[in-house]
Amino acid sequence: MAVQNSVITNASSFVALRTLNGINRSLDVTQQRVSTGLRVAGALDDASNFSIAQGIRAEVRALGAVTQGLNNAKGIGKVALAGATGISNLLTDIRAKLTEMANEGITTSQRVILQNDFNKLLSQAANFITNAKFNGKNLIESGAANVNTLSNLSGGTLTLTAKDLRTLTNSLAGSTVATATNAQSVIANEFFNLQSTVNVALGTLGAEVRALNLQTTFLDELTDATTEGLGNIVDADLARESARLTSLQVQQQLSTQTLGIANQRPQILLGLFG
C-alpha cells in the first residue's frame, strides 16, 4: 500500500487514535467491574441478564419478607409456649396442694395455709397468661384468635392455634376447696379440665413452632441458593478482571506512545523544505 506523505491527512494517527479509544473503552468497562464487583451493573451492560437479575432480586427481597413474618410468628408461638409450660409446671404443685386438701385428717389451720398456697399458685398462673404476649399477640389469653402467617411465595400459610387458658385457670381459682370432698371434686373437674387443655396447648404449639423453625430454615437455604444464582449472572470475576485491567493499562501506555509517534510524522516532512 502506498504511503501518503501529507500534513493534512495522517492515516497512521487515525489508526492509532481508534486503537487508543477502543482500549480506553475496554478499560472503562473493566474499571467499573472492579469498582462495583459486578459484571452486569445496569441494562447498558447486558439488557437481558440485567432484567433477569432484577426479577431475582425482587424474589430474594420477597423471601426476606416472608422469613421476617415467620420469625415474628415464631416469637408469638415461643412466648405462648413458655406461658403454657410455666402453667404446666405450676400444675404439679397445684395438684399436690389439692391432694393434701382432699385429706380429711388435716386441721383447719393447715387447710387455710394450703388454700393460701393454692391461691398464690393460681395467681402466678394468671400472671403467666398475662405476660405471654409478643408483638401484641397472646395465644393463651381469653378470646385469642389463631395467627396465620405467610410461609412461601405461593401463598401458603402456617397457623398458630390459640388456646384459652385464662377461663379454665379462673375457674380453678374460683373453685371451693373448704372441705376434703370439695378438693376431691375440684381435682376431678376444674383441675383435670385445665390440665388437659394445657397439655393440648403444649403439644399443639410445640408442633406448630417446630414447623415454623423448619420453614424458616428452608427459606434461609432457598434464599442463599437464589442469591448464589444471582451472583453467577451478575458478579464479576475479580481475579480475571484484575488481570485484564493490568493488561489494558499496558496496552493504553503502548497505544499512547504509538499515537505520539504517528503524530510526529508530519514534522519529518518539514525537513524537506529546509
C-alpha positions, 0 to 999 in steps of 0.5 A: 500500500502506498504511503501518503506523505501529507500534513493534512491527512495522517492515516497512521494517527487515525489508526492509532487514535481508534486503537487508543479509544477502543482500549480506553473503552475496554478499560472503562468497562473493566474499571467499573467491574472492579469498582462495583464487583459486578459484571452486569451493573445496569441494562447498558451492560447486558439488557437481558441478564440485567432484567433477569437479575432484577426479577431475582432480586425482587424474589430474594427481597420477597423471601426476606419478607416472608422469613421476617413474618415467620420469625415474628410468628415464631416469637408469638408461638415461643412466648405462648409456649413458655406461658403454657409450660410455666402453667404446666409446671405450676400444675404439679404443685397445684395438684399436690396442694389439692391432694393434701386438701382432699385429706380429711385428717388435716386441721383447719389451720393447715387447710387455710395455709394450703388454700393460701398456697393454692391461691398464690399458685393460681395467681402466678398462673394468671400472671403467666397468661398475662405476660405471654404476649409478643408483638401484641399477640397472646395465644393463651389469653381469653378470646385469642384468635389463631395467627396465620402467617405467610410461609412461601411465595405461593401463598401458603400459610402456617397457623398458630392455634390459640388456646384459652387458658385464662377461663379454665385457670379462673375457674380453678381459682374460683373453685371451693376447696373448704372441705376434703370432698370439695378438693376431691371434686375440684381435682376431678373437674376444674383441675383435670379440665385445665390440665388437659387443655394445657397439655393440648396447648403444649403439644399443639404449639410445640408442633406448630413452632417446630414447623415454623423453625423448619420453614424458616430454615428452608427459606434461609437455604432457598434464599442463599441458593437464589442469591448464589444464582444471582451472583453467577449472572451478575458478579464479576470475576475479580481475579480475571478482571484484575488481570485484564485491567493490568493488561489494558493499562499496558496496552493504553501506555503502548497505544499512547506512545504509538499515537505520539509517534504517528503524530510526529510524522508530519514534522519529518516532512518539514525537513524537506523544505529546509 
